[in-house]
Amino acid sequence: MQFLPFILFVVAFATLVVWAVAKSRASAAARDRTLVAMGFAPAPGDAETLAAEVARHENNAEYSYRVSEPMRAAVDGNPVWFYAKERARHGSVVSAHELRFPLRRPSAEGLVLFYKPTALASGTTATAIGTLATSGFDSQPDDLTRLEIPVDRRRGNLIGVLGPAYFSLYDLIDAEALDALEPVGDFGALIVSCRSDWCTIASSTTRMDLDLVRLWPIVQQLAAS
């Protein structure tokens, strides 16, 4: 009987693991159904090419990248992808979900935007989070640095900007696109990244679900612009 508590712990832990795995699978299945309803189809043959494109997009020599479970749709004849991205360095791996779509911009230079949810009011806390997000972490693109948020954007959900030195935000993306992106933080997307003619909307981790139903109209609008 002295082993009973240990046995009960093992059984409870195993049950919790099975429940967590089942929940994760159910969530993934629901996400796939949502994507199919939006016009996405599995595109496993795109994974290798996408991984190479992601590496160019991220432009960080310290990391390697892997793409899994890509799905592809089209907006006005242009491809749009959803996939899981893994970023690896020294044995440490971070995974996130991304939507990748074309976007016309004033410049092909790199740009990273950090967003908060509307529920987090603008002020000291939001400013501090934005400062931390743009403080030169090793996962940031090698060629980008912190830029000022224009005065007219400081009361919204945009809390951090990375871009090339001596550029302004409006040199890199137009106001209409920024207006469309304003609510993405409310839908699980905290990071928007652009380079060349492509942008991504990403979660910070695969543990945070993107609200694809609400993000999809934003992607359609931007990809068709």
C-alpha positions in Angstrom: 0.0 0.0 0.0 3.0 2.3 0.5 3.2 2.6 -3.3 -0.4 3.6 -3.8 0.1 7.4 -3.8 2.9 7.0 -6.4 0.7 4.7 -8.5 -2.2 7.2 -8.3 0.2 10.0 -9.3 1.4 8.1 -12.3 -2.1 7.2 -13.4 -3.2 10.8 -12.9 -0.2 12.2 -14.8 -0.7 9.7 -17.7 -4.4 10.7 -17.9 -3.4 14.4 -18.0 -0.9 13.7 -20.8 -3.5 11.7 -22.8 -6.1 14.5 -22.3 -3.6 17.2 -23.4 -2.6 15.2 -26.5 -6.3 14.6 -27.4 -7.1 18.3 -26.9 -4.2 19.3 -29.0 -5.2 16.9 -31.8 -8.8 18.1 -31.6 -7.7 21.7 -31.8 -5.5 20.9 -34.8 -8.3 19.1 -36.5 -10.7 22.0 -35.9 -8.0 24.4 -37.3 -7.6 22.2 -40.4 -11.4 22.2 -41.0 -11.4 26.0 -40.7 -8.6 26.3 -43.2 -10.3 24.0 -45.7 -13.5 26.0 -45.4 -11.5 29.2 -46.2 -10.2 27.6 -49.4 -6.8 26.2 -48.1 -5.6 22.7 -49.2 -2.6 20.7 -48.0 0.6 21.6 -49.9 3.3 19.3 -48.4 5.4 19.7 -51.5 5.9 23.4 -50.6 7.5 22.8 -47.3 11.2 22.8 -48.4 10.8 25.9 -50.6 8.9 27.7 -47.9 11.6 26.9 -45.3 14.2 28.5 -47.6 11.9 31.6 -48.1 11.4 31.9 -44.4 15.2 31.8 -43.8 15.6 34.7 -46.3 12.7 36.5 -44.8 14.0 36.2 -41.2 17.5 37.1 -42.2 19.2 35.8 -39.1 22.4 33.9 -39.5 22.2 32.3 -36.1 19.1 30.3 -36.8 17.9 27.5 -39.0 14.3 27.1 -40.1 11.9 24.3 -40.8 8.3 24.5 -42.2 5.8 21.8 -41.5 2.1 21.1 -42.5 1.9 23.9 -45.1 -1.5 24.6 -46.6 -2.1 26.9 -49.6 -4.9 29.1 -50.8 -5.2 31.8 -53.4 -6.4 35.5 -53.3 -6.8 37.1 -56.7 -4.6 34.4 -58.1 -1.8 35.1 -55.6 -0.7 32.2 -53.2 -1.3 32.5 -49.5 0.1 29.9 -47.1 -0.5 28.8 -43.5 2.1 26.6 -41.8 4.0 25.8 -38.7 7.5 27.4 -38.5 10.3 26.1 -36.3 13.3 28.3 -35.5 16.3 26.4 -34.1 19.5 27.5 -32.5 22.0 25.5 -30.4 19.4 22.8 -29.8 16.6 25.2 -28.7 13.5 25.2 -30.9 10.7 27.7 -31.0 7.5 27.0 -33.0 4.9 29.4 -34.3 2.1 29.4 -36.8 2.2 31.8 -39.7 0.1 33.2 -42.5 2.2 34.2 -45.5 0.8 36.5 -48.2 1.9 39.0 -50.8 1.7 42.7 -50.0 2.6 45.8 -52.1 4.7 48.2 -50.0 6.7 51.4 -50.7 9.9 49.6 -50.0 11.3 46.0 -50.3 13.3 46.5 -47.1 12.6 44.4 -44.0 10.0 45.4 -41.4 8.8 43.8 -38.2 5.7 45.1 -36.4 4.7 44.1 -32.8 1.1 44.4 -31.7 -0.8 44.3 -28.4 -4.4 43.3 -28.0 -6.8 46.2 -27.6 -7.7 45.1 -24.0 -4.2 46.1 -23.0 -4.5 49.9 -22.7 -1.8 52.2 -24.2 0.5 53.5 -21.5 3.5 52.5 -19.5 2.9 48.7 -19.6 2.3 48.6 -23.4 5.3 50.9 -24.0 7.6 48.7 -21.8 6.5 45.6 -23.7 7.2 47.3 -27.0 10.6 48.4 -25.8 11.5 44.8 -24.7 10.2 43.4 -28.0 12.6 45.6 -30.0 15.6 45.4 -27.7 17.9 43.5 -29.9 17.1 39.9 -29.1 19.2 37.4 -31.0 16.1 36.2 -32.9 15.6 39.5 -34.6 16.7 40.1 -38.3 20.4 40.9 -38.6 19.8 44.1 -40.7 17.0 45.7 -38.7 17.0 48.1 -35.7 14.4 49.8 -33.5 12.4 52.6 -35.2 10.2 55.3 -33.7 6.5 54.7 -33.9 4.9 57.8 -35.6 2.9 60.1 -33.3 -0.3 59.2 -35.0 0.1 55.5 -34.2 1.1 55.7 -30.6 -2.4 55.4 -29.1 -3.2 52.3 -31.1 -2.2 48.6 -30.9 1.2 49.0 -32.6 3.8 48.9 -29.8 7.1 48.2 -31.6 8.8 48.6 -35.0 12.0 47.2 -36.4 13.3 48.4 -39.7 16.5 49.6 -41.5 18.3 52.5 -39.8 17.3 55.9 -41.1 14.0 54.7 -42.4 10.6 55.7 -41.1 7.6 53.5 -40.7 5.8 55.1 -43.6 8.8 54.5 -45.8 8.2 50.8 -45.3 4.5 50.4 -45.3 1.5 52.6 -46.1 -1.2 53.9 -43.8 -4.0 51.8 -45.3 -2.1 48.5 -44.6 -1.4 49.6 -41.0 -5.1 50.4 -40.6 -6.0 46.9 -41.7 -3.4 45.3 -39.4 -4.5 47.4 -36.3 -6.7 44.6 -34.7 -4.4 41.6 -35.4 -3.3 41.5 -31.7 -6.9 40.8 -30.7 -6.8 37.6 -32.9 -3.7 36.0 -31.5 -1.2 37.6 -33.9 1.5 39.6 -32.1 4.1 39.8 -34.9 3.8 41.0 -38.5 6.9 40.7 -40.6 7.6 41.9 -44.1 10.4 41.6 -46.6 10.4 42.2 -50.3 6.9 41.5 -51.6 5.8 39.2 -48.8 4.5 39.5 -45.3 3.7 37.1 -42.5 1.2 37.3 -39.6 2.4 35.1 -36.8 1.6 33.9 -33.3 4.4 34.0 -30.7 4.1 30.2 -30.3 2.0 27.3 -31.6 0.5 27.2 -28.1 -1.3 30.4 -28.9 -4.0 29.8 -31.5 -4.5 32.3 -34.3 -8.2 33.3 -34.8 -8.1 32.4 -38.5 -11.7 33.3 -39.1 -11.1 36.9 -38.1 -7.6 37.2 -39.6 -8.5 35.8 -43.0 -10.5 38.9 -44.2 -7.5 41.1 -43.2 -5.2 38.8 -45.2 -7.6 38.8 -48.2 -7.8 42.6 -48.1 -4.0 43.1 -48.0 -3.1 40.4 -50.5 -5.6 41.8 -53.0 -4.5 45.4 -52.6 
